[in-house]
């Protein structure tokens, strides 16, 4: 009888340990890790977006000059 109680206690401890680790790992999945050097302020992101928009406009103007019908050839419907 003592062996049965010992086995039940061991199984209970193992199951609680496994449950704890599963819950712990599930909580870590939702977190997004951001490196210290990669945090930007809203103003910096806005400036980057504006800069990228200007670069796209410049590239499109170059394509318009070099290949006039590139828009018609690359339309995505």
ROTIDREN-801258 format. One record per residue: residue in one letter; x, z, y of N, C-alpha, C, O, CB in turn. Coordinates in pm, 1 decimal. Each point is the difference from the previous one (the first is absolute). Glycine has a CB too. Layout:
residues N
{rec A {X Z Y} {X Z Y} {X Z Y} {X Z Y} {X Z Y}} ...
***
This chain:
residues 77
{rec X {83.0 0.0 -119.3} {-83.0 0.0 119.3} {87.3 0.0 125.4} {-33.5 -64.5 99.4} {-148.1 185.9 -224.9}} {rec X {293.6 -48.9 120.8} {88.7 4.5 115.1} {60.5 -136.8 29.5} {25.4 -33.2 115.8} {24.1 271.9 -168.2}} {rec X {-26.4 -317.7 -51.5} {56.3 -133.8 18.5} {-100.3 -88.4 72.4} {38.1 -77.1 88.0} {101.4 102.7 -296.3}} {rec X {-266.3 -15.6 172.9} {-104.1 -79.0 64.9} {-10.4 34.5 148.5} {-13.2 -90.0 82.9} {-111.5 78.1 -300.6}} {rec X {130.3 137.2 252.0} {-4.8 42.6 140.2} {123.0 -51.8 73.7} {-10.5 -43.7 114.6} {-121.0 250.3 -177.7}} {rec X {246.3 -202.3 -0.6} {124.1 -49.8 60.9} {-8.6 -150.3 25.9} {39.1 -46.3 107.1} {90.4 227.7 -223.7}} {rec X {-179.9 -257.6 20.3} {-13.0 -145.7 14.9} {-99.0 -32.5 111.3} {26.4 -88.2 81.7} {27.1 55.3 -326.3}} {rec X {-165.6 101.8 249.3} {-99.2 -23.1 105.6} {59.8 31.6 136.8} {-25.6 -72.3 96.3} {-160.7 126.2 -257.4}} {rec X {264.5 51.9 171.1} {63.3 35.7 127.5} {100.6 -106.1 42.4} {4.5 -38.1 117.0} {-36.0 281.0 -169.8}} {rec X {111.9 -290.6 -40.8} {98.8 -104.1 30.6} {-70.6 -128.2 44.2} {39.9 -61.2 99.1} {120.9 161.6 -266.5}} {rec X {-264.8 -141.4 95.4} {-74.5 -121.8 35.5} {-63.1 15.7 137.6} {0.8 -94.1 79.2} {-46.7 47.2 -322.6}} {rec X {-7.3 161.4 272.2} {-59.4 25.0 131.8} {102.7 -9.5 111.2} {-27.9 -58.8 104.5} {-140.5 204.9 -212.7}} {rec X {285.6 -89.8 88.2} {105.5 -6.9 101.6} {48.2 -143.6 19.8} {21.5 -43.5 113.2} {48.4 277.2 -172.4}} {rec X {-53.2 -306.6 -49.9} {45.5 -139.2 10.1} {-103.9 -83.7 72.9} {35.5 -79.0 87.5} {96.3 103.4 -300.6}} {rec X {-257.3 -9.3 179.6} {-105.9 -76.4 66.9} {-9.7 33.7 147.9} {-20.4 -89.1 82.4} {-103.9 81.4 -297.5}} {rec X {138.4 133.0 249.4} {-5.1 36.3 142.2} {122.1 -55.6 74.0} {-12.1 -42.1 115.1} {-117.2 251.7 -172.5}} {rec X {244.3 -210.3 -5.6} {121.4 -55.7 60.6} {-15.6 -150.6 22.7} {34.0 -51.0 106.8} {104.9 229.7 -219.1}} {rec X {-190.1 -248.8 12.4} {-20.7 -144.8 11.2} {-103.4 -29.9 108.5} {18.9 -91.5 80.1} {39.1 61.5 -324.5}} {rec X {-165.4 105.4 247.5} {-102.8 -19.0 103.6} {58.6 22.6 138.1} {-28.9 -76.2 92.2} {-148.7 148.6 -253.2}} {rec X {258.0 29.1 176.9} {62.8 28.2 128.6} {85.4 -117.8 45.4} {-9.4 -41.7 115.4} {9.2 286.6 -169.4}} {rec X {83.4 -299.1 -34.9} {87.1 -111.6 35.4} {-79.2 -126.3 31.6} {37.0 -75.1 90.2} {140.1 173.9 -234.2}} {rec X {-284.7 -123.0 71.3} {-84.1 -117.6 28.2} {-60.8 11.7 138.9} {1.7 -96.2 76.6} {-52.8 69.4 -322.0}} {rec X {-2.2 142.4 278.2} {-58.5 20.2 132.6} {106.2 -9.6 108.9} {-25.1 -56.8 106.4} {-151.5 202.4 -208.0}} {rec X {292.4 -91.7 76.3} {108.8 -5.8 97.3} {43.8 -143.7 25.4} {22.2 -38.6 114.8} {52.7 265.5 -188.4}} {rec X {-62.4 -305.7 -31.8} {41.9 -139.4 15.1} {-107.1 -85.3 66.4} {33.0 -93.1 73.4} {109.4 119.8 -275.1}} {rec X {-268.6 2.4 178.2} {-107.7 -75.7 64.2} {-2.4 24.9 149.9} {-29.7 -91.6 76.7} {-103.2 103.3 -287.8}} {rec X {163.3 109.0 254.4} {2.5 30.7 142.3} {113.9 -73.8 69.0} {-14.7 -42.0 114.7} {-86.0 266.5 -161.6}} {rec X {213.7 -240.8 -21.0} {115.3 -68.1 58.6} {-22.8 -149.2 15.4} {63.4 -62.2 85.2} {82.1 235.3 -185.1}} {rec X {-232.6 -232.2 21.8} {-26.2 -143.9 9.6} {-60.6 -37.3 134.1} {32.1 -105.4 55.0} {-63.9 98.1 -301.2}} {rec X {-53.9 90.5 298.9} {-69.8 -31.1 123.9} {87.3 9.6 123.6} {-33.5 -56.5 104.2} {-169.9 137.4 -212.4}} {rec X {312.9 -11.4 98.0} {86.7 17.8 116.2} {85.1 -123.5 21.7} {52.8 -58.2 -94.7} {-48.8 305.2 55.9}} {rec X {8.5 -285.6 163.0} {85.4 -112.4 34.6} {127.6 57.0 57.9} {-2.7 72.1 99.8} {-194.7 -226.9 -57.3}} {rec X {308.5 122.6 -105.2} {125.9 52.3 49.1} {56.0 -95.2 105.2} {7.9 -121.0 -21.1} {36.7 236.3 -199.9}} {rec X {-7.0 -59.0 332.0} {57.2 -77.6 109.1} {138.5 55.7 27.5} {18.4 120.1 20.1} {-247.1 -171.1 80.7}} {rec X {324.6 -38.7 -100.5} {135.7 43.6 28.4} {10.9 38.2 146.7} {-72.7 -52.5 84.3} {164.0 -95.8 -266.9}} {rec X {-0.8 239.1 212.3} {13.6 50.2 135.6} {33.9 -111.7 98.9} {-45.7 3.5 114.2} {118.4 216.1 -208.2}} {rec X {5.0 -316.5 52.9} {40.7 -107.2 89.6} {-104.7 -108.0 19.1} {17.8 -87.1 85.1} {211.1 133.5 -154.8}} {rec X {-338.0 -44.0 -6.7} {-97.1 -107.3 6.5} {-127.8 37.8 74.2} {-98.5 -73.5 -7.5} {192.3 -8.6 -204.6}} {rec X {-95.0 192.1 281.7} {-117.8 40.1 75.5} {5.8 -62.9 138.0} {99.5 12.6 71.4} {-115.3 204.4 -199.3}} {rec X {-92.1 -284.8 164.6} {-8.5 -66.0 128.8} {-119.1 56.0 76.9} {-99.5 43.7 -57.9} {206.6 -253.0 -36.0}} {rec X {-93.8 206.5 224.3} {-113.1 41.8 82.4} {-94.0 -117.9 17.6} {35.0 -113.8 -31.3} {106.5 285.7 151.7}} {rec X {-259.0 -144.5 -71.0} {-99.0 -105.0 20.4} {48.4 -102.2 102.3} {-26.5 -119.4 -14.5} {-154.7 282.0 -43.0}} {rec X {251.5 -117.3 160.0} {53.1 -91.4 100.8} {104.8 -93.9 -59.6} {3.5 -118.7 32.2} {-48.0 291.4 143.8}} {rec X {129.9 -118.4 -263.3} {102.2 -83.4 -63.9} {-63.7 -105.6 -89.7} {43.0 -115.4 -1.2} {117.6 307.9 9.2}} {rec X {-263.1 -152.7 -83.0} {-69.1 -95.0 -86.4} {-70.4 -107.0 81.4} {-1.2 -116.8 -38.9} {-28.5 296.0 -131.4}} {rec X {-28.8 -140.6 282.8} {-66.0 -96.4 86.8} {100.8 -99.4 57.0} {-28.2 -119.6 7.7} {-146.3 290.8 48.7}} {rec X {290.9 -122.6 -16.8} {105.5 -86.8 52.2} {48.3 -96.1 -107.8} {22.0 -118.1 27.2} {47.5 298.0 133.8}} {rec X {-53.0 -129.9 -283.8} {41.6 -86.0 -110.6} {-104.0 -108.6 -27.2} {35.0 -116.0 -21.8} {92.4 308.0 -77.6}} {rec X {-254.2 -154.4 100.8} {-106.1 -97.1 -25.7} {-2.1 -107.1 108.3} {-17.1 -118.3 -29.6} {-117.2 295.4 -86.7}} {rec X {151.6 -136.1 241.0} {3.4 -96.4 110.8} {119.2 -94.4 -15.6} {-13.2 -120.5 21.4} {-98.9 288.5 130.6}} {rec X {225.9 -114.8 -188.4} {119.6 -81.2 -19.7} {-20.2 -100.9 -112.9} {38.5 -116.3 12.6} {102.2 306.6 70.3}} {rec X {-200.2 -146.3 -191.9} {-26.0 -90.5 -111.8} {-100.9 -107.4 37.0} {13.1 -114.6 -43.0} {37.9 300.0 -114.5}} {rec X {-150.5 -150.4 236.1} {-97.5 -98.3 46.6} {67.4 -106.3 85.2} {-28.6 -118.9 -14.1} {-150.6 293.6 8.3}} {rec X {268.6 -132.0 94.0} {73.3 -95.4 83.5} {88.9 -91.1 -85.3} {10.1 -119.8 26.7} {-13.6 285.7 162.6}} {rec X {66.8 -110.0 -290.0} {85.8 -81.1 -87.5} {-81.8 -103.4 -77.3} {44.2 -113.4 -18.1} {114.4 307.1 -2.9}} {rec X {-276.8 -155.0 -24.3} {-87.4 -94.5 -70.5} {-42.5 -112.0 93.8} {-1.2 -116.9 -38.7} {-80.6 301.0 -112.3}} {rec X {46.9 -148.4 274.7} {-38.8 -102.1 97.7} {114.7 -97.7 25.8} {-22.2 -120.6 10.6} {-136.3 284.3 95.6}} {rec X {279.6 -112.3 -96.3} {116.6 -86.8 22.0} {20.9 -91.9 -119.6} {23.4 -119.6 16.9} {83.0 295.8 128.0}} {rec X {-114.7 -121.1 -265.4} {17.2 -82.5 -120.4} {-108.4 -107.1 -10.4} {27.7 -113.4 -39.1} {78.9 308.7 -76.1}} {rec X {-229.3 -159.3 150.1} {-107.6 -99.0 -3.1} {22.6 -109.8 103.2} {-28.8 -116.7 -26.5} {-128.8 294.0 -52.4}} {rec X {208.3 -141.4 195.2} {27.4 -103.2 101.7} {112.5 -92.7 -44.9} {-4.2 -119.9 27.6} {-71.7 277.9 152.2}} {rec X {176.0 -104.1 -248.4} {107.9 -83.6 -53.9} {-55.3 -95.1 -106.1} {33.9 -118.3 -2.0} {134.4 301.2 48.2}} {rec X {-253.2 -130.3 -133.8} {-60.5 -85.4 -102.0} {-88.9 -106.7 63.2} {-0.8 -114.5 -45.2} {8.5 305.5 -116.7}} {rec X {-82.3 -154.8 265.4} {-83.9 -98.1 69.7} {84.0 -113.4 56.3} {-42.1 -115.6 -2.9} {-121.1 296.3 59.1}} {rec X {281.9 -148.8 -5.0} {86.9 -102.2 57.8} {66.0 -85.2 -108.1} {13.4 -121.4 15.8} {27.4 271.5 179.8}} {rec X {0.2 -86.8 -305.2} {73.2 -71.6 -104.4} {-92.3 -74.2 -96.7} {26.2 -114.7 -36.4} {152.9 285.9 55.9}} {rec X {-286.5 -105.3 -60.4} {-93.7 -56.2 -98.2} {-141.3 15.5 56.5} {-65.2 101.9 -22.9} {220.0 -45.9 -174.8}} {rec X {-202.4 -157.3 271.9} {-127.5 14.3 70.7} {-121.3 29.3 -90.0} {-92.5 68.6 43.4} {187.3 -222.5 123.7}} {rec X {-96.2 104.3 -289.1} {-118.6 19.2 -84.1} {17.6 110.2 -105.6} {-66.9 -3.4 -103.2} {14.6 -237.2 140.0}} {rec X {139.6 336.6 -13.1} {24.7 104.7 -98.3} {-120.7 90.6 -19.2} {-22.5 50.8 -109.8} {262.7 -58.9 170.3}} {rec X {-318.4 28.7 45.9} {-118.2 85.6 -13.2} {-103.9 -63.2 -91.6} {-58.9 68.7 -83.4} {101.3 22.1 312.4}} {rec X {-65.1 -219.4 -214.6} {-97.8 -69.0 -83.1} {44.3 -3.4 -146.5} {-82.6 9.9 -90.7} {16.0 -148.7 289.0}} {rec X {196.5 124.7 -220.6} {51.6 -5.3 -136.7} {-2.2 136.3 -68.6} {-5.2 6.7 -122.9} {148.6 -197.3 191.8}} {rec X {-139.5 298.4 7.6} {9.6 134.2 -57.7} {-123.0 86.2 22.0} {8.4 122.4 -10.0} {232.7 -138.9 44.2}} {rec X {-355.3 -44.7 -4.2} {-121.9 77.5 17.7} {-42.1 61.0 -132.3} {3.3 -65.3 -104.2} {-73.7 -83.1 293.8}} {rec X {31.3 272.8 -183.7} {-47.8 69.0 -119.7} {-149.5 19.5 12.5} {-46.0 73.5 87.5} {267.9 43.3 -120.2}} {rec X {-297.0 -180.6 -52.3} {-146.4 9.4 6.2} {-52.3 88.0 -107.5} {-121.1 19.6 -10.2} {109.5 -243.4 107.2}} 
***
